[in-house]
């Protein structure tokens, strides 16, 4: 799609229910690999990236079922592959979130460099730097990131600049690492807090999410979990602006105003 043509001039009115946040659902889907138990994620938006992520998980032996609208049941007990296919990774940048969970789960991961981002180059050097600080051995080879580690060891991880997916990857890696990990200059977005809440509900020990300093104490295992992801703040904000500029009267349901 090259463009969207909008013919305005109409006052918006009515009610709208906000969808779940894609940027919260995708990290939760990736984090489901940290346990071989079944994970249920609710309020998942029915979007292309979610379908791609489901296909990606299916390619590595994970069963993803959509038995109810906006609800995914994920079973990774038969995870049988640590290489994520390039054909799917290239279409979605968020596939980089599989780096840490697969490394933790399999001890080695081969992940092609992610694509699918239309807003410029966003390198994943911070992900690599953080994992190396925790003891991972990483090399780049023919467009692939190849990482290996037995059990990661907690450490202080310093980000040169704020990175949402970088923060999320290190959070996931640290959950089952030995000892304590402290992320400095962590991203502050609500989706970071939501991932921490998801992981804590599964038995992780994370504090400070939503601030620039996140502390994670490694645990031995994570448990099955049922979780409802947060609503999409960007979608809610879009409708708020649309209502305002048309002098409308719109009731926006299911959003979190503080976001």
Buried (B, 14 or more C-beta within 10 A) or exposed (E): EEEEEEEEEEEBEEEBEBBBBBBBBBBBBBBBBBBBBBBBBBBBBEBEBBEBBBBBBEBBBBBBEBEEEBBBBBBBEEBEBBBBBBEBBBBBBBBBBBBBBBBBBBEBBBBBBBBBEEEEEBEBEBBBBBBBBBBBEBEEEEEBBBBBBEEBBBBEBEBEEBBBBBBBBBBBBBBBBBEBBBBEBBBBBBBBBBBBBBBBEBBBBBEBBBEBEBBBBBBEEBEBBEBBBBBBBEBBBEBBEBBEEBEBEBEBEBBEEEB
